[in-house]
């Protein structure tokens, strides 16, 4: 029974260790492997932290850019509104000019008619 269990564990270890990593044979080797894994984990954590900071900076930059875009869109909408008002005033001025020219023409015709009498 113990032999079957031992063979089963050995087989599982071989499957688990299929990438060629040496399985420690004693506690000292196991400690070295564990220390190396802890160091690698710490290094990866530092790299992750650095990348997270870079990502946070990029996200902050994107948010600033989005805020600037929103401000520019609001400014553009305001300018479009001002332009529409100016165009409306121009149309009104043009209509008033046409009316004044008609009155001037009528008065000139009236003055010519009076002068001819």
TIRO-944623 format. One record per residue: residue in three letters; x, y, z of N, C-alpha, C, O in turn. Coordinates in steps of 0.02 Angstrom, whole numbers, plus 50000, padded with zeros to 5 digits. Layout:
REM residues N
('ALA',(X,Y,Z),(X,Y,Z),(X,Y,Z),(X,Y,Z))
...
END
This chain:
REM residues 117
('UNK',(50041,49940,50000),(50000,50000,50000),(50043,50063,50000),(50031,50110,49962))
('UNK',(50095,50063,50043),(50140,50120,50046),(50179,50127,49980),(50192,50183,49958))
('UNK',(50196,50070,49950),(50232,50074,49887),(50189,50106,49833),(50213,50147,49794))
('UNK',(50125,50088,49830),(50079,50117,49781),(50073,50192,49792),(50074,50231,49745))
('UNK',(50066,50211,49855),(50059,50282,49872),(50123,50320,49853),(50120,50376,49827))
('UNK',(50181,50289,49868),(50245,50320,49852),(50253,50327,49777),(50277,50379,49753))
('UNK',(50234,50276,49738),(50239,50280,49665),(50191,50333,49638),(50209,50370,49592))
('UNK',(50133,50338,49668),(50084,50388,49647),(50112,50459,49659),(50106,50502,49615))
('UNK',(50142,50470,49717),(50171,50535,49733),(50229,50550,49686),(50236,50606,49662))
('UNK',(50271,50499,49672),(50328,50509,49627),(50303,50527,49557),(50332,50571,49524))
('UNK',(50250,50494,49535),(50222,50509,49469),(50194,50580,49467),(50204,50616,49418))
('UNK',(50159,50600,49520),(50133,50668,49523),(50189,50719,49523),(50183,50771,49490))
('UNK',(50243,50705,49559),(50300,50750,49559),(50331,50756,49490),(50350,50810,49469))
('UNK',(50335,50700,49454),(50363,50702,49387),(50319,50744,49341),(50344,50784,49302))
('UNK',(50253,50735,49347),(50207,50775,49306),(50212,50849,49324),(50213,50893,49281))
('UNK',(50215,50862,49390),(50219,50931,49414),(50285,50963,49392),(50289,51023,49379))
('UNK',(50337,50922,49390),(50404,50946,49375),(50422,50935,49302),(50481,50924,49287))
('UNK',(50375,50937,49257),(50388,50922,49187),(50427,50977,49153),(50452,50967,49097))
('UNK',(50434,51036,49184),(50472,51090,49152),(50547,51088,49168),(50583,51134,49150))
('UNK',(50570,51035,49202),(50641,51025,49212),(50669,51056,49276),(50730,51057,49285))
('UNK',(50627,51082,49319),(50651,51111,49382),(50671,51054,49428),(50635,51005,49436))
('UNK',(50730,51063,49459),(50753,51010,49505),(50714,51014,49570),(50706,51067,49600))
('UNK',(50692,50957,49592),(50657,50953,49656),(50709,50949,49711),(50754,50907,49708))
('UNK',(50703,50993,49761),(50753,50993,49815),(50754,50925,49850),(50703,50893,49862))
('UNK',(50815,50904,49867),(50823,50839,49900),(50826,50844,49976),(50817,50795,50011))
('UNK',(50838,50905,50001),(50840,50912,50074),(50815,50981,50094),(50797,51022,50051))
('UNK',(50814,50994,50158),(50785,51055,50183),(50826,51117,50162),(50798,51169,50148))
('UNK',(50892,51110,50159),(50934,51167,50139),(50921,51186,50066),(50915,51245,50050))
('UNK',(50916,51136,50023),(50901,51150,49953),(50831,51180,49947),(50820,51227,49908))
('UNK',(50784,51154,49984),(50716,51179,49983),(50715,51252,50005),(50678,51293,49977))
('UNK',(50755,51269,50055),(50759,51338,50080),(50787,51384,50026),(50762,51439,50016))
('UNK',(50839,51361,49990),(50868,51400,49936),(50816,51413,49881),(50809,51469,49856))
('UNK',(50780,51360,49863),(50729,51367,49811),(50675,51415,49834),(50653,51459,49796))
('UNK',(50654,51407,49897),(50602,51452,49924),(50626,51524,49926),(50589,51569,49907))
('UNK',(50688,51535,49947),(50716,51603,49949),(50718,51633,49879),(50702,51692,49869))
('UNK',(50739,51593,49830),(50742,51616,49761),(50672,51634,49736),(50663,51685,49702))
('UNK',(50623,51593,49753),(50554,51607,49732),(50527,51670,49766),(50493,51710,49734))
('UNK',(50544,51679,49830),(50523,51740,49865),(50554,51801,49834),(50521,51852,49823))
('UNK',(50620,51796,49818),(50654,51853,49786),(50622,51868,49718),(50610,51925,49702))
('UNK',(50610,51816,49679),(50579,51826,49613),(50510,51857,49621),(50491,51901,49583))
('UNK',(50472,51834,49671),(50406,51862,49683),(50411,51936,49702),(50372,51977,49679))
('UNK',(50460,51952,49746),(50470,52022,49765),(50488,52065,49704),(50462,52121,49696))
('UNK',(50532,52039,49661),(50551,52075,49601),(50490,52087,49556),(50479,52142,49530))
('UNK',(50450,52035,49548),(50390,52041,49507),(50341,52090,49538),(50307,52128,49502))
('UNK',(50336,52091,49604),(50291,52138,49638),(50315,52210,49627),(50274,52254,49615))
('UNK',(50382,52220,49631),(50408,52287,49619),(50394,52309,49546),(50373,52365,49534))
('UNK',(50404,52263,49500),(50390,52278,49429),(50316,52294,49420),(50298,52340,49384))
('UNK',(50274,52256,49454),(50202,52268,49450),(50185,52337,49478),(50144,52373,49450))
('UNK',(50216,52354,49534),(50203,52419,49565),(50225,52476,49518),(50189,52526,49511))
('UNK',(50283,52468,49487),(50307,52519,49440),(50259,52526,49381),(50241,52581,49361))
('UNK',(50238,52469,49354),(50191,52471,49298),(50124,52501,49319),(50092,52537,49280))
('UNK',(50103,52485,49380),(50040,52513,49405),(50045,52589,49411),(49998,52625,49394))
('UNK',(50102,52614,49435),(50113,52686,49440),(50112,52719,49371),(50082,52771,49361))
('UNK',(50146,52687,49323),(50146,52713,49255),(50075,52714,49226),(50056,52762,49193))
('UNK',(50038,52662,49239),(49969,52659,49215),(49927,52714,49248),(49887,52746,49214))
('UNK',(49936,52724,49312),(49900,52777,49347),(49916,52846,49317),(49872,52887,49308))
('UNK',(49981,52857,49302),(50001,52920,49271),(49968,52929,49203),(49943,52982,49187))
('UNK',(49969,52876,49164),(49937,52879,49098),(49862,52891,49103),(49834,52930,49064))
('UNK',(49830,52858,49151),(49759,52868,49161),(49744,52940,49182),(49695,52970,49159))
('UNK',(49786,52968,49225),(49777,53038,49246),(49785,53084,49185),(49748,53132,49178))
('UNK',(49834,53069,49143),(49845,53109,49083),(49784,53105,49036),(49763,53155,49007))
('UNK',(49758,53045,49029),(49699,53036,48987),(49640,53075,49015),(49603,53107,48977))
('UNK',(49631,53074,49080),(49576,53111,49111),(49586,53186,49100),(49537,53222,49087))
('UNK',(49648,53210,49106),(49661,53281,49093),(49644,53298,49020),(49613,53349,49005))
('UNK',(49665,53254,48974),(49651,53265,48903),(49576,53265,48890),(49551,53306,48852))
('UNK',(49540,53219,48922),(49468,53217,48913),(49435,53280,48940),(49387,53305,48910))
('UNK',(49459,53305,48996),(49432,53367,49025),(49445,53425,48978),(49403,53468,48968))
('UNK',(49506,53427,48949),(49523,53480,48902),(49478,53476,48840),(49455,53527,48814))
('UNK',(49466,53416,48815),(49422,53406,48758),(49352,53432,48774),(49320,53465,48733))
('UNK',(49327,53415,48834),(49260,53438,48854),(49258,53514,48857),(49208,53544,48836))
('UNK',(49311,53545,48884),(49314,53618,48887),(49313,53648,48817),(49278,53697,48803))
('UNK',(49353,53618,48772),(49355,53643,48703),(49288,53634,48667),(49268,53677,48628))
('UNK',(49255,53578,48681),(49189,53568,48651),(49139,53619,48676),(49098,53645,48638))
('UNK',(49142,53635,48741),(49097,53686,48769),(49112,53754,48738),(49066,53792,48722))
('UNK',(49177,53769,48731),(49196,53833,48700),(49173,53836,48628),(49149,53888,48604))
('UNK',(49180,53780,48592),(49158,53778,48522),(49083,53789,48517),(49059,53824,48473))
('UNK',(49045,53758,48562),(48973,53767,48562),(48955,53840,48576),(48909,53866,48545))
('UNK',(48990,53872,48622),(48978,53942,48638),(48993,53986,48577),(48955,54032,48562))
('UNK',(49048,53971,48543),(49066,54010,48483),(49015,54000,48427),(48999,54047,48391))
('UNK',(48990,53940,48421),(48938,53927,48370),(48875,53967,48386),(48843,53994,48341))
('UNK',(48858,53971,48450),(48799,54010,48470),(48811,54084,48455),(48766,54118,48430))
('UNK',(48870,54109,48471),(48887,54179,48456),(48884,54192,48381),(48858,54244,48360))
('UNK',(48910,54146,48342),(48908,54153,48269),(48837,54155,48244),(48820,54196,48201))
('UNK',(48794,54112,48270),(48724,54112,48249),(48691,54179,48265),(48652,54205,48225))
('UNK',(48707,54207,48324),(48679,54272,48342),(48703,54327,48295),(48664,54369,48272))
('UNK',(48768,54326,48279),(48797,54375,48233),(48765,54369,48164),(48749,54420,48133))
('UNK',(48757,54308,48140),(48725,54298,48075),(48654,54324,48075),(48632,54353,48025))
('UNK',(48618,54313,48129),(48549,54338,48135),(48549,54414,48134),(48506,54445,48102))
('UNK',(48596,54445,48169),(48601,54518,48169),(48618,54544,48100),(48592,54596,48079))
('UNK',(48661,54509,48064),(48678,54529,47996),(48617,54527,47950),(48607,54572,47909))
('UNK',(48577,54474,47958),(48516,54469,47917),(48469,54527,47933),(48439,54557,47889))
('UNK',(48462,54542,47998),(48418,54596,48019),(48444,54663,47991),(48404,54703,47966))
('UNK',(48510,54674,47995),(48539,54735,47969),(48529,54740,47893),(48515,54794,47867))
('UNK',(48535,54685,47859),(48525,54684,47786),(48453,54702,47769),(48440,54739,47722))
('UNK',(48404,54675,47808),(48334,54692,47796),(48321,54767,47809),(48286,54800,47771))
('UNK',(48351,54792,47863),(48343,54863,47879),(48374,54906,47825),(48347,54959,47808))
('UNK',(48431,54885,47798),(48464,54923,47744),(48420,54925,47682),(48413,54977,47650))
('UNK',(48389,54868,47666),(48345,54866,47608),(48286,54914,47618),(48267,54950,47572))
('UNK',(48257,54914,47678),(48201,54959,47693),(48223,55032,47688),(48187,55074,47660))
('UNK',(48282,55048,47716),(48306,55117,47713),(48320,55139,47641),(48307,55196,47623))
('UNK',(48346,55094,47601),(48359,55110,47530),(48293,55124,47493),(48289,55169,47452))
('UNK',(48243,55084,47509),(48177,55095,47478),(48150,55164,47497),(48125,55200,47455))
('UNK',(48155,55181,47562),(48131,55247,47585),(48171,55302,47551),(48143,55352,47530))
('UNK',(48238,55294,47547),(48280,55344,47516),(48262,55352,47442),(48257,55409,47418))
('UNK',(48253,55297,47407),(48233,55301,47337),(48166,55337,47329),(48158,55379,47285))
('UNK',(48119,55320,47374),(48053,55352,47370),(48059,55427,47383),(48027,55468,47350))
('UNK',(48101,55446,47432),(48109,55517,47448),(48144,55553,47390),(48128,55610,47374))
('UNK',(48193,55519,47359),(48228,55550,47302),(48180,55560,47244),(48182,55612,47211))
('UNK',(48138,55511,47232),(48089,55516,47178),(48040,55573,47194),(48022,55611,47150))
('UNK',(48020,55577,47257),(47975,55629,47278),(48008,55697,47270),(47975,55745,47249))
('UNK',(48072,55703,47288),(48107,55766,47282),(48115,55785,47209),(48108,55844,47192))
('UNK',(48129,55737,47166),(48135,55751,47094),(48067,55774,47066),(48063,55820,47025))
('UNK',(48015,55741,47089),(47948,55759,47065),(47931,55829,47088),(47901,55867,47049))
('UNK',(47947,55848,47149),(47933,55915,47175),(47975,55966,47136),(47950,56019,47119))
('UNK',(48038,55948,47123),(48082,55995,47086),(48059,56005,47015),(48068,56059,46987))
('UNK',(48029,55955,46986),(48005,55961,46917),(47940,56003,46914),(47925,56031,46862))
('UNK',(47905,56006,46968),(47842,56045,46968),(47861,56116,46971),(47817,56160,46972))
END
